[in-house]
Amino acid sequence: MNLTPEKTAVVLIEFQNDFTSPGGSLHDAVKGVMQSTNMLANTVNVVTKAREMGAQIMHVPISFTDGYHELRRQPYGILKGVVDSKSFRKGTWGVEIVDVLKPQAEDIIIEGKRGLDGFVSTNLDFILRSRGIQTIALAGFLTNCCVESTMRTGYELGYEVITLTDCTATLSEEEQKMACEKDYPMFSQPMKGVDFIGELEGKLVVESTGGRGYN
């Protein structure tokens, strides 16, 4: 893979307090996988290094009004869970992007996400194309829901899609493993955050032991 930082975007999906932080309405549901993948620290590392190299950092949060008027009157499935837990309400602490990934001046915040797919109901595709982005590296929540939905659409739209497997989390280890090992390879190039940064730097080397390492 030959990645060019100026044509690459790291797309951060729902790194918001309701997921990421103790006290968040959905944190207890994902904290186990967050800990096992070390996803928050891994993502901070990816974002810091990718930003330094000139890659575009894009945040795709989700938000709703208090009454969830943006959704159907009787939501079901995952979105019913959002409503029942009163998550991601505008003006609350829970909807805010976690402090360790607060957007910088050069970052882009994509507004309008109201469902699972980061492309639907937003101008994500327009902004990516207007900036000449060809490769998107996805991270966030949930591994097998919003990240996977965005991945599939990105694939269909012709982007080079990378999924950062240790920068994602979901509700169980079983779901995490199934998504990363079975679903992700069908529509993306899955890799760990450190491998993505190595590819972006162009410094991937083969160690004498036959393993992978970096200069």
Secondary structure by P-SEA (a helix, b strand, c coil): ccccccccccccccccccccccccccccccaaaaaaaaaaaaaaaaaaaaaaabbbbbbbbbbbcccccccccccccaaaaaaaacccccccccccccccccccccbbbbccccccccccccaaaaaaaaacccbbbbbccccccaaaaaaaaaaaaccbbbbcccccccccaaaaaaaaccccccccccccaaaaaaaaacccccccccccccc
